[in-house]
Amino acid sequence: MTVIPPPPPATVGEEKQTTGQPPMTAAAALPAPSAHRLRRLALGVGFLVVAFAAWETVTSFVAYTDDAYVRSDLVTVAPQVTGHIVEVAVADNQAVRRGDLLVRIDPAPFRLAVEAKQATLREATARASADQDAIAAARADLAAANATLDDARTSEKRVSALAQEDAASRQARDNAEAELARAQVAGAGAAMQRAQALFDAQQSAIAQAQADLAIAQWQLERTDIAAPVEGTVNNLDLQAGDTAHADTPLIGIVAAHAWRVIANYKQSYLRFLKPGQTAWVWLDARPWHFYRARVAGIGRGISRAEGDPRLLPYVAPTTDWIRLQRRFPVTIELVDAPADLTLYMGADARVLVFP
């Protein structure tokens, strides 16, 4: 019996040809999930591109910013005199009206100072009165001396007309009397000048005493510290017994009638914004409400360094490590705000303006 050897194994290409199937492409060789991920990635990139283009288009016609906050005037109340506080008449977060008592400083030392200045003024006035009397007496002495001098001069003229020797001795005597009268006149005049000088000095002392008394009375009146504006006491940390120092703030009051929204807009928006434009404000403290407002003013300058004097506002050019365009503060005022709307200084807001 003859043995027939088996045929050699077929190669891959030969096997495909024998099976009749077409060769596989590179895309078909990839697993199905990888192709799905590619499609999703392409769709995501396309969506981002479309969204970015839409955002750029919209922001060309609508000025929007979420970098905004509510602001009012914070009035710092500082005493004008130094002393111990004997009464704190308000509490933290209390609403006050203009003229309401806030703090009372111990008035006793200031009252004693007023009494001392009053006594000094009385003394200066009394001395001036005595000096005025001295001036009157000196004026009378001067008048009497002038009268004596006139008599002496008359006698001197009469005796000088006589030619006898006995009259000559009389003339010498009259001459002596005239010289004495002249000396008396000079002395009386000097005395009156001294009295007048003392009186003038006392008049200056009276004026100084009056000024010192006015200052003491002014300081006494400043021991009661009143609210300069209507508003709300904020962050009060003051107790009776504390010491109040002149020109050192004691109490902060958030003004009730100075509310506005400060919206920091990119510099590319500024060319579209003008005072008087209508704006819409979203307050994070009262969400899902839009409040009608208007553009009240646009800042003309900002500080580029945080440590510069605060005459110019500083707006940070970065947020979360992202470099931003320079932004300028735009003041927004609410129009016909509801009576029950409570605003909070420093609260976040968002502003939309249609240029």
Backbone hydrogen bonds, N-H to C=O, Kabsch-Sander energy under -0.5 kcal/mol:
donor,donor_aa,acceptor,acceptor_aa,energy
15,E,11,T,-2.5
16,K,12,V,-2.6
17,Q,13,G,-2.3
18,T,14,E,-2.2
19,T,15,E,-2.2
20,G,16,K,-1.8
21,Q,16,K,-1.0
29,A,25,T,-1.1
30,L,26,A,-0.7
30,L,27,A,-0.8
34,S,31,P,-0.6
35,A,31,P,-1.1
36,H,32,A,-1.5
37,R,33,P,-1.8
38,L,34,S,-1.8
39,R,35,A,-1.9
40,R,36,H,-2.1
41,L,37,R,-2.5
42,A,38,L,-2.4
43,L,39,R,-2.2
44,G,40,R,-2.5
45,V,41,L,-2.5
46,G,42,A,-2.3
47,F,43,L,-2.4
48,L,44,G,-2.3
49,V,45,V,-2.3
50,V,46,G,-2.4
51,A,47,F,-2.9
52,F,48,L,-2.7
53,A,49,V,-2.4
54,A,50,V,-2.6
55,W,51,A,-2.6
56,E,52,F,-2.6
57,T,53,A,-2.0
58,V,54,A,-2.8
59,T,55,W,-2.9
60,S,56,E,-0.5
60,S,57,T,-0.7
61,F,58,V,-2.0
62,V,58,V,-1.7
63,A,353,V,-3.2
64,Y,62,V,-0.8
65,T,351,V,-2.0
68,A,66,D,-1.3
68,A,349,A,-0.9
69,Y,262,I,-1.8
70,V,347,A,-2.6
71,R,260,R,-3.1
74,L,72,S,-0.5
75,V,73,D,-0.8
75,V,253,I,-3.1
76,T,74,L,-0.6
77,V,75,V,-0.6
77,V,251,I,-3.5
78,A,76,T,-0.6
83,G,244,A,-2.1
85,I,242,D,-3.2
86,V,104,R,-2.5
87,E,104,R,-1.5
89,A,87,E,-0.6
89,A,102,L,-2.6
90,V,102,L,-0.6
93,N,233,V,-1.3
94,Q,91,A,-1.5
96,V,231,G,-2.9
99,G,227,A,-2.8
100,D,97,R,-2.2
102,L,225,I,-3.2
103,V,225,I,-1.4
104,R,87,E,-2.6
105,I,223,T,-3.3
106,D,84,H,-3.2
111,R,107,P,-2.5
112,L,108,A,-2.3
113,A,109,P,-1.8
114,V,110,F,-1.8
115,E,111,R,-2.1
116,A,112,L,-2.3
117,K,113,A,-2.2
118,Q,114,V,-2.2
119,A,115,E,-2.0
120,T,116,A,-2.2
121,L,117,K,-2.1
122,R,118,Q,-2.3
123,E,119,A,-2.4
124,A,120,T,-2.4
125,T,121,L,-2.3
126,A,122,R,-2.4
127,R,123,E,-2.4
128,A,124,A,-2.1
129,S,125,T,-2.0
130,A,126,A,-2.3
131,D,127,R,-2.7
132,Q,128,A,-2.0
133,D,129,S,-1.9
134,A,130,A,-2.3
135,I,131,D,-2.2
136,A,132,Q,-2.0
137,A,133,D,-2.5
138,A,134,A,-2.6
139,R,135,I,-2.4
140,A,136,A,-2.0
141,D,137,A,-2.6
142,L,138,A,-2.3
143,A,139,R,-2.1
144,A,140,A,-2.5
145,A,141,D,-2.5
146,N,142,L,-2.4
147,A,143,A,-2.0
148,T,144,A,-2.4
149,L,145,A,-2.5
150,D,146,N,-2.2
151,D,147,A,-2.1
152,A,148,T,-2.5
153,R,149,L,-2.3
154,T,150,D,-2.0
155,S,151,D,-2.5
156,E,152,A,-2.2
157,K,153,R,-2.0
158,R,154,T,-2.0
159,V,155,S,-2.5
160,S,156,E,-1.8
161,A,157,K,-0.6
161,A,158,R,-0.7
162,L,159,V,-1.6
168,A,164,Q,-1.1
169,S,165,E,-1.5
170,R,166,D,-1.3
171,Q,167,A,-2.3
172,A,168,A,-2.0
173,R,169,S,-1.9
174,D,170,R,-2.4
175,N,171,Q,-2.8
176,A,172,A,-2.1
177,E,173,R,-2.4
178,A,174,D,-2.6
179,E,175,N,-2.4
180,L,176,A,-2.4
181,A,177,E,-2.4
182,R,178,A,-2.4
183,A,179,E,-2.2
184,Q,180,L,-2.3
185,V,181,A,-2.4
186,A,182,R,-2.5
187,G,183,A,-2.6
188,A,184,Q,-2.9
189,G,185,V,-2.6
190,A,186,A,-2.3
191,A,187,G,-2.5
192,M,188,A,-2.3
193,Q,189,G,-2.1
194,R,190,A,-2.4
195,A,191,A,-2.4
196,Q,192,M,-2.4
197,A,193,Q,-2.5
198,L,194,R,-2.5
199,F,195,A,-2.2
200,D,196,Q,-2.6
201,A,197,A,-2.3
202,Q,198,L,-2.3
203,Q,199,F,-2.1
204,S,200,D,-2.0
205,A,201,A,-2.1
206,I,202,Q,-2.5
207,A,203,Q,-2.3
208,Q,204,S,-2.4
209,A,205,A,-2.6
210,Q,206,I,-2.6
211,A,207,A,-2.2
212,D,208,Q,-2.6
213,L,209,A,-2.4
214,A,210,Q,-2.3
215,I,211,A,-2.3
216,A,212,D,-2.3
217,Q,213,L,-2.6
218,W,214,A,-2.4
219,Q,215,I,-2.6
220,L,216,A,-2.1
221,E,217,Q,-2.2
222,R,218,W,-1.2
223,T,220,L,-1.3
224,D,221,E,-0.9
225,I,103,V,-3.1
225,I,223,T,-0.7
226,A,224,D,-0.6
227,A,100,D,-2.5
231,G,96,V,-2.0
232,T,254,V,-1.8
233,V,94,Q,-2.9
234,N,252,G,-2.9
241,G,85,I,-2.5
242,D,239,Q,-1.9
244,A,83,G,-3.1
244,A,242,D,-0.5
247,D,79,P,-3.2
248,T,245,H,-1.9
250,L,77,V,-3.2
251,I,77,V,-1.6
252,G,234,N,-0.7
253,I,75,V,-2.5
254,V,232,T,-2.6
255,A,73,D,-3.1
255,A,253,I,-0.7
256,A,230,E,-2.7
258,A,255,A,-0.5
260,R,71,R,-2.4
261,V,332,I,-3.2
262,I,69,Y,-2.7
263,A,261,V,-0.7
263,A,330,V,-2.8
264,N,67,D,-2.8
264,N,262,I,-0.6
265,Y,263,A,-0.8
265,Y,328,F,-2.4
267,Q,326,R,-2.1
269,Y,266,K,-2.0
270,L,266,K,-0.6
270,L,267,Q,-0.6
272,F,269,Y,-2.2
273,L,269,Y,-0.7
273,L,270,L,-0.8
276,G,295,V,-3.3
277,Q,274,K,-1.7
279,A,293,A,-2.5
280,W,352,L,-2.5
281,V,291,Y,-2.4
282,W,350,R,-3.0
283,L,281,V,-0.5
283,L,286,R,-0.5
283,L,289,H,-0.6
284,D,282,W,-0.5
284,D,348,D,-1.8
285,A,348,D,-0.5
286,R,283,L,-1.3
291,Y,281,V,-2.5
293,A,279,A,-2.8
294,R,333,E,-2.2
295,V,277,Q,-2.4
296,A,294,R,-0.6
296,A,331,T,-2.8
297,G,331,T,-1.3
299,G,329,P,-2.9
303,S,313,P,-3.2
308,D,305,A,-1.3
312,L,309,P,-1.1
315,V,303,S,-0.6
315,V,313,P,-0.5
316,A,314,Y,-0.5
319,T,322,I,-1.7
322,I,319,T,-1.4
323,R,321,W,-0.5
324,L,317,P,-3.4
328,F,265,Y,-2.7
330,V,263,A,-2.3
331,T,297,G,-2.4
332,I,261,V,-3.2
333,E,294,R,-2.4
335,V,292,R,-2.8
336,D,334,L,-0.5
341,L,338,P,-1.5
342,T,340,D,-0.6
343,L,341,L,-0.6
346,G,70,V,-3.3
347,A,344,Y,-2.1
349,A,68,A,-2.0
350,R,282,W,-2.4
351,V,65,T,-2.4
352,L,280,W,-2.5
353,V,63,A,-2.8
354,F,278,T,-0.8
